[in-house]
Amino acid sequence: MTQRRGWPPDSFDQTFLTGIEGVTEILLVRHGQQHIPNAPNAPVAETIDPPLSEQGREQARLVGERLATSSVDAVYASPLQRAFDTGAEIARHHHLEPVVVPDLREVELFREVPSDQTPAEALGEDHLAGVRSRMMRERSWDIFPLSESSAELGKRVVNAIEGIIAGHEAERVVIACHGGVINAYAGHVIGASQDMFFRPAHASIHVIAALGPARSLHSLNDIHHLQTAEGSFVSH
């Protein structure tokens, strides 16, 4: 990111990291749509690491093509295959390989439920319905029993992304990850009070700028590349 010609950076440029030199640009990319054959009644084991669906593979291709003409210095990815494969589709245009960071994995909902059970079997249908109703209102991971806490998710995600930023001064970096991860880091930057303050679309792009201790949210939920002449590939 370079300084605007003829104009010295003003206080707003310095505050929001616009038009100044030395900025690191982080592109958080949500994975393409996943394929869970037995959803929504799949055992926990089948929901943790599903592959991309046919549409998800097309979404990954489209976001890869969208970023093919931009400078990308590094690609990082969650170890979960839907995110890794999305990152790989972006990385190949730049002759890169995604670097796997385990702490970029999605929030671990129902991680203490036996892997061969569904959440409904472990908690009961009514209890699970009540939990989901609360999530609609409160948007907090702490609502979910037998799951990773909001604090645990936030700590690992923010530390992981800050570590990536520290290694890439004044570069553009892609991080292929998950909706909960994107909310955790973007929410950290803007001080959001809710764990899920918005819903990222599959293969959407979210841009955050970093310089020294400053962080600035530049864009959320860019899905222009998913609107094609063949039709829309937008999904959530």
DRENDO-1510 file (C-alpha; in Angstrom, 1 decimal, always signed):
<recs>
REC; n; res; u; v; w
REC; 1; MET; +0.0; +0.0; +0.0 .
REC; 2; THR; +1.6; +3.3; -1.1 .
REC; 3; GLN; +1.2; +7.0; -0.3 .
REC; 4; ARG; -1.0; +9.1; -2.5 .
REC; 5; ARG; +1.0; +11.3; -4.8 .
REC; 6; GLY; +1.1; +14.9; -3.9 .
REC; 7; TRP; -0.7; +14.5; -0.6 .
REC; 8; PRO; +1.0; +13.9; +2.8 .
REC; 9; PRO; -0.8; +11.5; +5.1 .
REC; 10; ASP; -3.3; +13.3; +7.3 .
REC; 11; SER; -4.7; +12.2; +10.7 .
REC; 12; PHE; -7.4; +10.1; +9.1 .
REC; 13; ASP; -4.9; +8.3; +7.0 .
REC; 14; GLN; -2.8; +7.6; +10.0 .
REC; 15; THR; -5.9; +6.5; +12.0 .
REC; 16; PHE; -7.3; +4.2; +9.3 .
REC; 17; LEU; -4.1; +3.2; +7.6 .
REC; 18; THR; -5.0; +4.6; +4.2 .
REC; 19; GLY; -2.6; +6.1; +1.6 .
REC; 20; ILE; +0.5; +5.5; +3.7 .
REC; 21; GLU; +3.6; +3.4; +3.2 .
REC; 22; GLY; +4.6; +0.3; +5.1 .
REC; 23; VAL; +1.1; -1.1; +5.7 .
REC; 24; THR; +0.6; -4.9; +5.9 .
REC; 25; GLU; -2.7; -6.0; +4.2 .
REC; 26; ILE; -4.4; -9.1; +5.6 .
REC; 27; LEU; -7.0; -10.7; +3.3 .
REC; 28; LEU; -9.2; -13.1; +5.4 .
REC; 29; VAL; -10.9; -15.5; +3.0 .
REC; 30; ARG; -13.7; -17.8; +4.1 .
REC; 31; HIS; -13.6; -21.3; +2.7 .
REC; 32; GLY; -15.9; -22.4; +0.0 .
REC; 33; GLN; -19.1; -24.2; +0.8 .
REC; 34; GLN; -18.6; -27.6; +2.5 .
REC; 35; HIS; -20.3; -30.9; +1.9 .
REC; 36; ILE; -21.9; -32.7; +4.9 .
REC; 37; PRO; -24.0; -35.6; +3.5 .
REC; 38; ASN; -26.1; -36.1; +6.7 .
REC; 39; ALA; -26.6; -32.5; +7.7 .
REC; 40; PRO; -28.2; -31.2; +9.8 .
REC; 41; ASN; -28.4; -34.5; +11.7 .
REC; 42; ALA; -24.8; -35.7; +11.2 .
REC; 43; PRO; -22.7; -37.0; +14.1 .
REC; 44; VAL; -20.2; -34.6; +15.4 .
REC; 45; ALA; -17.3; -36.5; +13.7 .
REC; 46; GLU; -18.8; -35.8; +10.3 .
REC; 47; THR; -19.1; -32.0; +10.8 .
REC; 48; ILE; -15.6; -31.2; +11.9 .
REC; 49; ASP; -13.7; -31.5; +8.7 .
REC; 50; PRO; -15.9; -31.9; +5.7 .
REC; 51; PRO; -14.6; -31.4; +2.1 .
REC; 52; LEU; -15.7; -28.7; -0.3 .
REC; 53; SER; -18.9; -29.3; -2.1 .
REC; 54; GLU; -19.1; -29.0; -5.9 .
REC; 55; GLN; -20.2; -25.4; -5.5 .
REC; 56; GLY; -17.5; -24.9; -2.9 .
REC; 57; ARG; -14.8; -25.9; -5.4 .
REC; 58; GLU; -16.2; -23.5; -7.9 .
REC; 59; GLN; -16.3; -20.7; -5.3 .
REC; 60; ALA; -12.6; -21.5; -4.4 .
REC; 61; ARG; -11.7; -21.3; -8.1 .
REC; 62; LEU; -13.5; -17.9; -8.5 .
REC; 63; VAL; -11.8; -16.4; -5.4 .
REC; 64; GLY; -8.5; -17.7; -6.7 .
REC; 65; GLU; -9.0; -16.0; -10.0 .
REC; 66; ARG; -10.1; -12.8; -8.3 .
REC; 67; LEU; -6.8; -12.6; -6.5 .
REC; 68; ALA; -4.7; -13.9; -9.3 .
REC; 69; THR; -3.9; -10.4; -10.6 .
REC; 70; SER; -3.1; -9.0; -7.2 .
REC; 71; SER; +0.3; -9.2; -5.5 .
REC; 72; VAL; +0.2; -11.9; -2.8 .
REC; 73; ASP; +3.3; -12.5; -0.7 .
REC; 74; ALA; +2.1; -15.5; +1.4 .
REC; 75; VAL; -0.9; -17.7; +1.9 .
REC; 76; TYR; -1.8; -19.2; +5.3 .
REC; 77; ALA; -4.6; -21.7; +5.9 .
REC; 78; SER; -6.5; -23.5; +8.6 .
REC; 79; PRO; -5.7; -27.2; +8.7 .
REC; 80; LEU; -9.3; -28.1; +8.0 .
REC; 81; GLN; -9.5; -29.3; +4.4 .
REC; 82; ARG; -12.2; -26.9; +3.2 .
REC; 83; ALA; -10.1; -24.0; +4.2 .
REC; 84; PHE; -6.8; -25.5; +3.1 .
REC; 85; ASP; -8.2; -26.4; -0.4 .
REC; 86; THR; -9.5; -22.8; -0.7 .
REC; 87; GLY; -6.1; -21.4; +0.2 .
REC; 88; ALA; -4.4; -23.8; -2.2 .
REC; 89; GLU; -6.6; -22.5; -5.1 .
REC; 90; ILE; -5.5; -19.0; -4.3 .
REC; 91; ALA; -1.8; -19.9; -3.7 .
REC; 92; ARG; -1.3; -21.7; -7.0 .
REC; 93; HIS; -1.7; -18.5; -9.0 .
REC; 94; HIS; +1.3; -17.1; -7.1 .
REC; 95; HIS; +3.5; -20.2; -7.1 .
REC; 96; LEU; +3.0; -20.6; -3.4 .
REC; 97; GLU; +2.0; -23.3; -1.0 .
REC; 98; PRO; -0.4; -22.6; +1.9 .
REC; 99; VAL; +1.3; -22.5; +5.3 .
REC; 100; VAL; -0.9; -24.4; +7.8 .
REC; 101; VAL; -1.5; -22.7; +11.1 .
REC; 102; PRO; -3.5; -25.0; +13.5 .
REC; 103; ASP; -4.9; -22.2; +15.5 .
REC; 104; LEU; -6.8; -20.9; +12.5 .
REC; 105; ARG; -9.3; -23.8; +12.7 .
REC; 106; GLU; -13.0; -23.1; +13.2 .
REC; 107; VAL; -14.6; -22.7; +16.6 .
REC; 108; GLU; -14.9; -26.1; +18.1 .
REC; 109; LEU; -18.6; -26.5; +18.8 .
REC; 110; PHE; -19.7; -29.6; +20.7 .
REC; 111; ARG; -16.1; -30.8; +20.9 .
REC; 112; GLU; -16.9; -32.7; +24.1 .
REC; 113; VAL; -19.9; -34.6; +22.6 .
REC; 114; PRO; -19.0; -38.2; +21.7 .
REC; 115; SER; -18.0; -38.2; +18.1 .
REC; 116; ASP; -20.5; -40.8; +17.1 .
REC; 117; GLN; -23.4; -38.8; +18.5 .
REC; 118; THR; -25.3; -35.8; +17.2 .
REC; 119; PRO; -25.7; -32.7; +19.4 .
REC; 120; ALA; -29.4; -33.5; +19.7 .
REC; 121; GLU; -28.6; -37.0; +21.0 .
REC; 122; ALA; -26.2; -35.7; +23.6 .
REC; 123; LEU; -28.2; -32.7; +24.8 .
REC; 124; GLY; -31.8; -33.5; +23.9 .
REC; 125; GLU; -33.8; -31.9; +21.1 .
REC; 126; ASP; -35.5; -29.3; +23.3 .
REC; 127; HIS; -32.3; -28.2; +25.0 .
REC; 128; LEU; -30.5; -27.9; +21.7 .
REC; 129; ALA; -33.4; -25.9; +20.3 .
REC; 130; GLY; -33.2; -23.5; +23.3 .
REC; 131; VAL; -29.5; -23.1; +22.8 .
REC; 132; ARG; -29.9; -22.2; +19.1 .
REC; 133; SER; -32.7; -19.8; +20.0 .
REC; 134; ARG; -30.3; -18.0; +22.4 .
REC; 135; MET; -27.6; -17.9; +19.7 .
REC; 136; MET; -30.0; -16.1; +17.4 .
REC; 137; ARG; -30.4; -13.3; +20.0 .
REC; 138; GLU; -27.1; -13.2; +21.8 .
REC; 139; ARG; -24.5; -14.4; +19.1 .
REC; 140; SER; -22.1; -15.7; +21.7 .
REC; 141; TRP; -20.2; -19.0; +21.5 .
REC; 142; ASP; -20.4; -19.3; +25.3 .
REC; 143; ILE; -24.1; -20.2; +24.9 .
REC; 144; PHE; -23.1; -23.6; +23.4 .
REC; 145; PRO; -22.5; -26.4; +26.0 .
REC; 146; LEU; -19.6; -28.9; +25.6 .
REC; 147; SER; -17.9; -26.4; +23.3 .
REC; 148; GLU; -14.9; -24.2; +23.0 .
REC; 149; SER; -15.4; -20.9; +24.8 .
REC; 150; SER; -15.4; -17.4; +23.3 .
REC; 151; ALA; -12.3; -16.5; +25.2 .
REC; 152; GLU; -10.4; -19.6; +24.0 .
REC; 153; LEU; -11.3; -19.0; +20.3 .
REC; 154; GLY; -10.4; -15.3; +20.5 .
REC; 155; LYS; -7.1; -15.9; +22.2 .
REC; 156; ARG; -5.9; -18.5; +19.7 .
REC; 157; VAL; -7.1; -16.7; +16.6 .
REC; 158; VAL; -5.9; -13.2; +17.5 .
REC; 159; ASN; -2.5; -14.6; +18.6 .
REC; 160; ALA; -2.2; -16.6; +15.4 .
REC; 161; ILE; -3.0; -13.7; +13.1 .
REC; 162; GLU; -0.8; -11.3; +15.0 .
REC; 163; GLY; +2.0; -13.7; +14.6 .
REC; 164; ILE; +1.4; -13.8; +10.9 .
REC; 165; ILE; +1.4; -10.0; +10.7 .
REC; 166; ALA; +4.7; -9.8; +12.6 .
REC; 167; GLY; +6.4; -11.8; +9.9 .
REC; 168; HIS; +5.1; -9.8; +6.9 .
REC; 169; GLU; +5.9; -6.1; +7.2 .
REC; 170; ALA; +4.4; -4.1; +4.3 .
REC; 171; GLU; +3.2; -7.2; +2.4 .
REC; 172; ARG; -0.2; -8.6; +1.3 .
REC; 173; VAL; -1.1; -11.9; +3.0 .
REC; 174; VAL; -4.1; -14.2; +2.4 .
REC; 175; ILE; -5.5; -16.2; +5.3 .
REC; 176; ALA; -8.0; -18.9; +4.2 .
REC; 177; CYS; -10.1; -19.7; +7.3 .
REC; 178; HIS; -13.6; -19.8; +8.7 .
REC; 179; GLY; -16.6; -17.6; +9.5 .
REC; 180; GLY; -16.0; -17.8; +13.3 .
REC; 181; VAL; -12.3; -17.0; +12.8 .
REC; 182; ILE; -13.1; -14.0; +10.6 .
REC; 183; ASN; -15.6; -12.7; +13.2 .
REC; 184; ALA; -13.1; -13.3; +16.0 .
REC; 185; TYR; -10.3; -11.2; +14.4 .
REC; 186; ALA; -12.4; -8.5; +12.7 .
REC; 187; GLY; -14.4; -8.2; +16.0 .
REC; 188; HIS; -11.2; -7.8; +17.9 .
REC; 189; VAL; -10.1; -5.0; +15.6 .
REC; 190; ILE; -13.3; -3.0; +15.9 .
REC; 191; GLY; -14.2; -4.0; +19.4 .
REC; 192; ALA; -17.4; -5.8; +18.6 .
REC; 193; SER; -19.5; -7.0; +21.5 .
REC; 194; GLN; -20.8; -10.1; +19.8 .
REC; 195; ASP; -18.8; -13.1; +18.8 .
REC; 196; MET; -20.7; -13.4; +15.4 .
REC; 197; PHE; -21.5; -9.8; +14.5 .
REC; 198; PHE; -22.0; -10.6; +10.8 .
REC; 199; ARG; -22.2; -13.7; +8.6 .
REC; 200; PRO; -19.4; -14.1; +6.0 .
REC; 201; ALA; -20.4; -15.7; +2.7 .
REC; 202; HIS; -18.5; -18.7; +1.4 .
REC; 203; ALA; -15.3; -17.6; -0.4 .
REC; 204; SER; -15.8; -14.0; +0.6 .
REC; 205; ILE; -12.9; -11.6; +1.2 .
REC; 206; HIS; -12.4; -9.4; +4.2 .
REC; 207; VAL; -9.5; -6.9; +4.4 .
REC; 208; ILE; -7.6; -5.6; +7.5 .
REC; 209; ALA; -4.7; -3.3; +7.5 .
REC; 210; ALA; -1.9; -3.3; +10.0 .
REC; 211; LEU; +1.1; -1.0; +10.7 .
REC; 212; GLY; +3.0; -1.1; +14.0 .
REC; 213; PRO; +0.3; -1.5; +16.8 .
REC; 214; ALA; -2.5; +0.0; +14.6 .
REC; 215; ARG; -5.1; -2.1; +13.0 .
REC; 216; SER; -7.9; -1.0; +10.7 .
REC; 217; LEU; -10.8; -2.8; +9.1 .
REC; 218; HIS; -11.0; -1.8; +5.4 .
REC; 219; SER; -13.7; -4.1; +4.0 .
REC; 220; LEU; -16.1; -7.0; +4.9 .
REC; 221; ASN; -17.8; -9.6; +2.8 .
REC; 222; ASP; -16.6; -8.8; -0.7 .
REC; 223; ILE; -18.4; -11.3; -2.9 .
REC; 224; HIS; -18.2; -9.5; -6.3 .
REC; 225; HIS; -16.2; -12.4; -7.8 .
REC; 226; LEU; -19.0; -14.8; -7.0 .
REC; 227; GLN; -21.4; -12.9; -9.3 .
REC; 228; THR; -20.6; -14.3; -12.7 .
REC; 229; ALA; -22.0; -14.3; -16.2 .
REC; 230; GLU; -23.1; -17.9; -15.6 .
REC; 231; GLY; -25.0; -16.9; -12.5 .
REC; 232; SER; -24.5; -16.3; -8.8 .
REC; 233; PHE; -22.3; -18.6; -6.7 .
REC; 234; VAL; -23.1; -16.8; -3.4 .
REC; 235; SER; -23.9; -19.0; -0.4 .
REC; 236; HIS; -23.6; -18.9; +3.3 .
</recs>
